[in-house]
Amino acid sequence: MFGWPGFVGGGCDDVVMSSTASADAVVVTASDRLEVLFGELAELAGQ
């Protein structure tokens, strides 16, 4: 029989998920993330 496969778990509401939801997201590069990480590590080390 054809149709939607039966999945166990919560359903997905495609109306809620919008393709424009990520349009306003800030792009953070790996370099930026590392800079923040090392900055926080320096604070924890007391430098």
Legacy VTK file of the C-alpha trace (Angstrom):
# vtk DataFile Version 3.0
C-alpha trace
ASCII
DATASET POLYDATA
POINTS 47 float
0.000 0.000 0.000
1.352 3.428 -0.913
1.240 6.475 1.329
3.144 8.012 4.188
5.495 5.622 5.975
4.665 4.924 9.589
7.239 6.524 11.871
7.375 6.137 15.624
7.703 9.446 17.441
6.503 12.985 17.145
5.103 14.299 13.928
6.631 17.024 11.805
4.562 20.114 11.127
5.880 21.528 7.853
3.813 24.675 8.323
5.934 25.705 11.318
9.269 25.152 9.591
9.845 28.041 7.246
12.593 28.315 4.656
13.035 31.952 5.695
13.694 31.058 9.328
17.420 30.752 8.720
17.637 33.850 6.512
18.170 36.074 9.571
20.734 33.748 11.152
24.171 35.201 11.842
26.968 33.367 10.060
29.805 32.552 12.450
33.028 31.190 11.021
35.192 28.575 12.685
37.848 31.257 13.175
35.385 33.433 15.112
34.339 30.501 17.269
37.963 29.631 18.054
38.708 33.250 18.954
35.832 33.274 21.436
36.858 29.879 22.819
40.455 30.925 23.439
39.299 34.225 24.916
37.129 32.404 27.427
39.905 29.918 28.204
42.273 32.833 28.873
39.742 34.330 31.299
39.392 31.007 33.103
43.174 30.711 33.350
43.329 34.181 34.909
45.361 35.867 32.198
LINES 1 48
47 0 1 2 3 4 5 6 7 8 9 10 11 12 13 14 15 16 17 18 19 20 21 22 23 24 25 26 27 28 29 30 31 32 33 34 35 36 37 38 39 40 41 42 43 44 45 46
